[in-house]
């Protein structure tokens, strides 16, 4: 009888130990699952923060672009060494003004009437364009500063500029001072082409 009781006691102790071990393993599993869930939540939170950071960066970039676009215009004439900018009709350097006027007349007089009428028939806003002319009369670049809002019109302006190349080379006095002249004008298409 004593041996049977001892055996029962040992069996009860073994079962209790097994239950305790099972409970411990279950607790560890739950803890591991909770840790994993916390880690995943942290990763999701971090991903949301990164996405928010990217969005804020994009919005800041958009604000910067808008600020740049709305920046007040530069002075009508702003020249640097070897590069002149004539963004209006007047400049202390008379040679610059005379060359720009001659360049403008050439554009206006040499553009075919059919081209002018075709562009005028497309509803668009008057584009502002900067053309950089080199001292040898060739064009360095055509920059659409303010688009017409119609790609076909902007492209027509580029063609008009390049079709008239080469322009007269700079006069000697001008070429001694500058290698490039940037001429900015607003283009108006009606019965004729007018740059101002």
Secondary structure by P-SEA (a helix, b strand, c coil): caaaaaaaaaaaaaaaaaaaaaaaaaaaaaaaaaaaaaaaaaaaaaaaaaaaaaaaaaaaaaaaaaaaaaccccccccccccbbbbcccccccaaaaaaaaaaaaaaaaaccaaaaaaaaaccccbbbbbbbbcccccccccccccccccaaaaaaaaaaaaaacccccccaaaaacccbbbbbbbbbbccccccc
